Amino acid sequence: MHFGCAYNGHMDITLSELEEAINYWRSLRPSRGEERALSPEVDALATVYAMMIFKQEKTIPMEQIDHTSQQLLESWRNKGN
């Protein structure tokens, strides 16, 4: 699977890749309870997604993403291995 694009030697993640990662984590950790609260994993990635939408960004450098979200994205990327 292609993950991000090389940009000045750095790894970027696209909005569509982030959507795929969110859906992956939603399938593993669905919302629970009457309030249908997001799991911590989905919540972390949804925050990155919301900021990208707000800033109208189509890609974001991985180094600009918090460490927890980076780890979640790496786990998603390596899910087939």
C-alpha positions, 0 to 999 in steps of 0.5 A, spaced: 500 500 500 502 506 498 503 511 504 503 518 503 508 522 498 515 524 499 516 531 500 522 534 500 525 528 503 519 527 508 513 523 509 506 526 508 499 523 509 493 525 505 486 526 507 484 520 503 489 516 507 487 519 514 480 517 512 482 510 511 486 509 517 480 512 521 475 507 518 480 502 520 481 504 527 473 504 527 472 497 525 477 495 531 475 500 536 467 502 535 464 507 538 461 505 545 455 506 550 449 510 549 453 517 548 457 513 542 463 516 544 469 515 539 475 510 542 481 514 544 484 511 537 479 514 533 478 521 537 486 522 536 486 521 528 479 525 528 482 531 531 488 531 525 482 530 520 478 536 523 485 540 523 486 538 515 479 540 513 479 546 517 486 549 514 483 546 507 490 541 507 490 535 502 496 533 505 500 534 512 507 532 514 508 526 519 512 530 523 507 535 524 502 530 527 502 528 534 506 522 536 500 518 538 497 519 531 503 517 528 503 511 532 496 509 530 498 511 522 504 506 522 500 501 525 494 502 520 500 502 515 503 495 517 496 492 518 497 487 512 504 485 515 
